[in-house]
Amino acid sequence: MKRASLLVLLLAAIAVAQDAPAPIESGPAAQSPIPALNVYASAGPDAGLEFDVAARIGSGPGAVLFVHELTRNVAPLVRGLDLLGDSHAPLGLTTAVVTIAADRSEAERRVEASSRSLRLARPICVSVDGAEGPGAWALNRRATLTLVTMNQGKVVRSVAFTDTGRQDLGRLRELVDEVTGPLPATPGELRAAVLARLPQDEATLRARAAQLALELHWRGKRVAEEVDDRARRDGEGMRDAPMRERPAAAAPRKGKAPDDEALRELLRAAIQRDADAARLDAVFAKIRARAGESAELKAQAVAMLELMVSLDYGNDDGKARAKEQLAAWQTGR
């Protein structure tokens, strides 16, 4: 009887395995040369231009996200890759988000609105190859998104996303880190990494500098527009709003910036809004190590973290770690 039950369970497990859908494959094979990818930009620093994304990436690290279906669910990864394009730019990363559509005119209208809504530094581009997209990229229409990472002129990895959302942001960061290496924890280490990765070819270096300048100009323009819009809305609201009592004065600022240059660099690293858990682990470990070198350095570290908390600097995880570290030092831990 026992043997028969085991046989039934085994057969059931085999049936379930056979019924499980095979993972969707989309994108070119690893180690294959990066195919040409011609796109049109309807907004942003490249507005009105048709260009080859693959040529722009060249031999450096890159990540291209293909949007097969522009829906609300894809917004976190589209925005996430755009932010990684900012944070990892010093490591030479070039990113692009490309939508695939049959109606190019309609697609241009939609991506311009979506890019503005998501506040993208690099607005979504439109593939010029129609509904099927560029054939050499072997894209699967059943995928909601296809991410292709690359380095040294070759594909590193192609990943298809189907039921996607915020839960995939960690995976996205891992895939980008795979081609760039992890982001250094301090500004000094980051500077060294930037110098080591600068293109040696003058023409390539000039082209990259020009592109970064255009992206900075576009970002500054967008920020100025948002500030003007907010000021106008606030002004309209003030005309109709009743007079209110002046709010109570803010609490006095605590702490101060450290004199020690190493601690100053660590403070700048700790308050970065895009710092993830791994990066903050490294930063706070270095803060503890530096503070342990002398009573004077510990006093500067305490004042530094008090300033960080008092001014509400950094993301939620960073501020929580600063409070925990202050509490630990106060209790002698």
C-alpha positions as CSV (number, residue, x, y, z in Angstrom):
1,M,0.0,0.0,0.0
2,K,2.8,2.4,0.9
3,R,4.7,1.6,-2.3
4,A,1.5,2.3,-4.4
5,S,1.0,5.7,-2.6
6,L,4.6,6.7,-3.4
7,L,4.0,5.7,-7.1
8,V,0.9,7.9,-7.3
9,L,2.8,10.9,-5.8
10,L,5.6,10.4,-8.2
11,L,3.3,10.2,-11.2
12,A,1.5,13.4,-10.0
13,A,4.8,15.3,-9.6
14,I,5.8,14.3,-13.2
15,A,2.4,15.4,-14.5
16,V,2.7,18.8,-12.8
17,A,6.2,19.3,-14.2
18,Q,5.0,18.5,-17.7
19,D,2.2,21.0,-17.4
20,A,4.4,23.8,-16.1
21,P,4.9,26.4,-18.9
22,A,8.4,26.7,-20.2
23,P,10.0,30.1,-19.4
24,I,9.7,32.6,-22.2
25,E,12.9,33.4,-24.1
26,S,13.3,36.8,-25.7
27,G,16.3,38.7,-27.0
28,P,19.6,37.8,-28.6
29,A,21.8,35.0,-27.3
30,A,24.6,35.7,-24.8
31,Q,28.0,36.4,-26.3
32,S,26.5,37.4,-29.7
33,P,27.5,40.7,-31.2
34,I,25.1,43.6,-30.4
35,P,22.9,44.1,-33.5
36,A,22.0,47.5,-34.8
37,L,19.0,49.1,-33.1
38,N,17.6,52.1,-34.9
39,V,15.1,54.2,-32.9
40,Y,13.4,57.6,-33.0
41,A,13.3,60.0,-30.1
42,S,10.3,62.2,-29.9
43,A,11.4,64.0,-26.7
44,G,14.4,64.5,-24.5
45,P,18.0,65.4,-25.3
46,D,17.7,63.5,-28.7
47,A,14.3,64.9,-29.7
48,G,13.7,64.7,-33.4
49,L,16.7,62.3,-34.1
50,E,16.8,58.8,-35.4
51,F,19.9,57.0,-34.2
52,D,21.5,53.6,-33.5
53,V,21.4,52.7,-29.8
54,A,23.9,49.9,-30.3
55,A,26.4,52.3,-31.9
56,R,25.9,54.7,-29.0
57,I,26.6,52.0,-26.4
58,G,29.7,50.8,-28.4
59,S,32.0,48.6,-26.3
60,G,30.9,50.0,-22.9
61,P,28.4,48.5,-20.5
62,G,24.8,49.0,-21.6
63,A,21.2,48.0,-20.9
64,V,18.2,48.2,-23.3
65,L,14.7,47.6,-22.1
66,F,12.2,46.7,-24.8
67,V,8.6,47.6,-23.9
68,H,6.2,45.3,-25.8
69,E,3.1,46.6,-24.1
70,L,3.1,50.1,-22.5
71,T,0.9,49.5,-19.4
72,R,0.9,50.7,-15.8
73,N,2.7,47.5,-14.7
74,V,5.8,48.3,-16.7
75,A,6.3,51.7,-15.1
76,P,8.4,50.6,-12.1
77,L,11.0,48.9,-14.3
78,V,11.0,51.7,-16.9
79,R,11.6,54.3,-14.2
80,G,14.0,51.9,-12.4
81,L,16.3,51.6,-15.4
82,D,16.2,55.3,-16.0
83,L,17.4,55.9,-12.4
84,L,20.1,53.3,-12.8
85,G,21.2,55.2,-15.9
86,D,21.8,58.1,-13.6
87,S,23.5,56.3,-10.7
88,H,25.7,54.1,-12.9
89,A,26.6,56.7,-15.5
90,P,30.0,57.2,-13.8
91,L,30.7,53.6,-14.4
92,G,30.1,54.1,-18.2
93,L,26.6,52.7,-18.3
94,T,24.4,53.7,-21.3
95,T,20.7,52.8,-21.1
96,A,17.7,53.0,-23.4
97,V,14.0,52.2,-23.2
98,V,12.5,51.2,-26.5
99,T,8.9,50.6,-27.3
100,I,7.7,48.3,-30.1
101,A,4.6,49.4,-32.0
102,A,2.8,49.0,-35.3
103,D,1.6,52.6,-35.4
104,R,4.7,54.8,-35.0
105,S,2.8,58.1,-34.8
106,E,0.5,56.9,-32.0
107,A,3.5,55.3,-30.2
108,E,5.4,58.6,-30.4
109,R,2.4,60.4,-28.8
110,R,2.1,57.8,-26.0
111,V,5.7,57.6,-25.1
112,E,6.1,61.4,-24.9
113,A,3.2,61.5,-22.4
114,S,4.5,58.5,-20.5
115,S,8.0,59.8,-20.3
116,R,6.8,63.1,-18.9
117,S,4.5,61.4,-16.4
118,L,7.4,59.2,-15.2
119,R,9.8,62.1,-15.2
120,L,12.4,60.2,-17.2
121,A,15.8,61.7,-17.8
122,R,16.0,59.6,-20.9
123,P,12.6,59.5,-22.5
124,I,11.3,56.3,-24.1
125,C,12.3,55.9,-27.8
126,V,10.3,54.2,-30.6
127,S,11.7,51.4,-32.7
128,V,11.5,52.2,-36.4
129,D,11.1,48.5,-37.3
130,G,7.3,48.2,-36.8
131,A,5.2,45.8,-34.8
132,E,7.7,43.0,-34.7
133,G,10.6,45.1,-33.8
134,P,14.2,44.7,-35.1
135,G,14.5,41.1,-36.3
136,A,18.1,40.6,-35.3
137,W,17.1,41.1,-31.6
138,A,14.9,38.0,-31.6
139,L,12.2,39.6,-29.4
140,N,9.3,37.5,-28.2
141,R,5.9,39.3,-28.4
142,R,4.6,37.2,-25.5
143,A,7.0,39.0,-23.1
144,T,5.8,42.2,-21.5
145,L,9.4,43.5,-21.3
146,T,12.7,42.2,-22.6
147,L,15.9,43.4,-20.9
148,V,19.2,43.0,-22.8
149,T,22.5,43.8,-21.1
150,M,25.8,44.1,-22.9
151,N,29.5,44.9,-22.5
152,Q,32.5,44.8,-24.8
153,G,30.3,44.9,-27.9
154,K,28.6,41.6,-27.0
155,V,25.3,40.6,-25.4
156,V,25.8,39.5,-21.7
157,R,22.2,38.5,-20.9
158,S,18.7,38.6,-22.3
159,V,15.8,38.4,-19.8
160,A,12.1,38.3,-20.5
161,F,9.6,39.7,-18.0
162,T,5.9,38.8,-18.1
163,D,4.0,39.5,-14.9
164,T,6.3,42.4,-13.9
165,G,6.2,45.2,-11.4
166,R,8.1,46.6,-8.4
167,Q,9.0,43.1,-7.3
168,D,11.5,42.9,-10.2
169,L,13.5,46.1,-9.3
170,G,16.0,44.1,-7.3
171,R,16.6,41.7,-10.2
172,L,17.0,44.7,-12.5
173,R,19.7,46.2,-10.3
174,E,21.5,42.8,-10.2
175,L,21.5,42.5,-14.0
176,V,22.9,46.1,-14.4
177,D,25.6,45.5,-11.7
178,E,26.6,42.4,-13.6
179,V,27.9,44.5,-16.5
180,T,29.1,47.6,-14.6
181,G,30.3,46.1,-11.4
182,P,28.9,47.3,-8.0
183,L,28.7,51.0,-7.4
184,P,31.5,52.2,-5.1
185,A,30.4,53.1,-1.6
186,T,32.3,56.5,-1.3
187,P,32.8,59.5,-3.6
188,G,36.6,58.9,-3.5
189,E,36.2,55.3,-4.7
190,L,33.7,56.4,-7.3
191,R,36.1,59.0,-8.6
192,A,38.8,56.3,-9.0
193,A,36.4,54.0,-10.8
194,V,35.4,56.8,-13.2
195,L,39.0,57.6,-14.1
196,A,39.8,54.0,-14.7
197,R,36.8,53.6,-17.1
198,L,37.1,56.8,-19.2
199,P,37.4,56.0,-22.9
200,Q,41.0,56.2,-24.1
201,D,39.9,57.2,-27.6
202,E,39.5,61.0,-27.9
203,A,36.5,60.9,-30.3
204,T,34.6,58.4,-28.1
205,L,35.4,60.5,-25.0
206,R,34.2,63.7,-26.7
207,A,31.0,62.0,-27.9
208,R,30.2,60.7,-24.5
209,A,30.9,64.0,-22.8
210,A,28.5,65.7,-25.3
211,Q,25.8,63.2,-24.7
212,L,26.1,63.6,-20.9
213,A,26.0,67.4,-21.3
214,L,22.8,67.1,-23.4
215,E,21.2,64.8,-20.8
216,L,22.1,67.3,-18.0
217,H,20.6,70.2,-20.0
218,W,17.4,68.2,-20.5
219,R,17.1,67.3,-16.9
220,G,17.7,70.9,-15.8
221,K,15.1,72.1,-18.2
222,R,12.5,69.5,-16.9
223,V,13.3,70.5,-13.3
224,A,12.8,74.2,-14.1
225,E,9.5,73.4,-15.7
226,E,8.3,71.4,-12.7
227,V,9.3,74.2,-10.3
228,D,7.5,76.8,-12.4
229,D,4.4,74.6,-12.6
230,R,4.4,74.1,-8.8
231,A,4.9,77.8,-8.1
232,R,2.0,78.6,-10.4
233,R,-0.3,76.1,-8.7
234,D,0.8,77.3,-5.2
235,G,0.1,80.9,-6.3
236,E,-3.3,80.0,-7.5
237,G,-4.1,78.2,-4.3
238,M,-2.9,81.1,-2.2
239,R,-5.4,83.5,-3.8
240,D,-8.3,81.4,-2.7
241,A,-7.0,80.0,0.6
242,P,-8.0,81.5,3.9
243,M,-5.3,83.1,6.1
244,R,-3.7,80.5,8.4
245,E,-1.6,80.8,11.5
246,R,2.1,80.7,10.9
247,P,3.4,77.2,11.6
248,A,5.5,76.6,14.7
249,A,9.3,77.1,14.2
250,A,11.2,74.0,13.2
251,A,13.2,72.1,15.7
252,P,16.8,73.4,16.1
253,R,19.4,71.6,14.0
254,K,21.5,69.1,15.7
255,G,25.0,67.9,14.9
256,K,27.5,69.2,12.4
257,A,29.4,68.1,9.4
258,P,32.7,66.4,10.2
259,D,36.1,67.9,9.7
260,D,37.6,64.6,8.8
261,E,37.7,64.1,5.0
262,A,37.0,60.4,5.2
263,L,33.9,60.9,7.3
264,R,32.8,63.7,5.0
265,E,32.9,61.3,2.0
266,L,31.1,58.6,4.0
267,L,28.4,61.2,5.0
268,R,27.9,62.1,1.3
269,A,27.6,58.4,0.5
270,A,25.1,57.7,3.4
271,I,22.7,60.4,2.3
272,Q,22.3,59.3,-1.4
273,R,18.6,58.8,-2.1
274,D,19.3,55.8,-4.4
275,A,21.6,53.9,-1.9
276,D,20.4,50.3,-1.6
277,A,20.9,48.0,1.4
278,A,24.2,46.5,0.2
279,R,25.7,50.0,-0.3
280,L,24.5,51.2,3.0
281,D,25.9,48.1,4.7
282,A,29.3,49.0,3.3
283,V,29.0,52.7,4.2
284,F,28.0,52.2,7.8
285,A,30.6,49.5,8.3
286,K,33.2,52.1,7.2
287,I,31.7,54.8,9.5
288,R,32.0,52.4,12.5
289,A,35.5,51.5,11.6
290,R,36.6,55.1,11.2
291,A,34.9,56.2,14.4
292,G,36.7,53.4,16.3
293,E,40.1,54.9,15.5
294,S,39.9,57.6,18.1
295,A,37.6,59.4,20.5
296,E,37.8,62.5,18.4
297,L,36.7,60.7,15.2
298,K,33.9,59.0,17.1
299,A,32.7,62.4,18.3
300,Q,32.7,63.7,14.7
301,A,30.8,60.6,13.5
302,V,28.2,61.0,16.2
303,A,27.7,64.7,15.3
304,M,27.6,63.8,11.6
305,L,24.8,61.2,12.0
306,E,22.9,63.6,14.3
307,L,23.1,66.2,11.5
308,M,21.9,63.6,9.0
309,V,18.8,62.7,11.1
310,S,18.1,66.3,12.1
311,L,18.0,67.5,8.4
312,D,16.2,64.4,7.2
313,Y,18.9,63.6,4.7
314,G,19.0,60.2,2.9
315,N,16.4,57.6,2.1
316,D,14.3,55.9,4.8
317,D,16.8,53.0,5.2
318,G,19.7,55.3,5.6
319,K,18.0,57.4,8.2
320,A,16.9,54.4,10.1
321,R,20.5,53.0,10.2
322,A,21.8,56.4,11.4
323,K,19.3,56.4,14.3
324,E,20.2,52.8,15.2
325,Q,23.9,53.6,15.1
326,L,23.5,56.6,17.4
327,A,21.4,54.6,19.8
328,A,24.1,51.9,19.8
329,W,26.9,54.4,20.6
330,Q,24.8,56.0,23.3
331,T,24.3,52.6,25.0
332,G,28.0,51.7,24.6
333,R,27.4,49.0,22.0
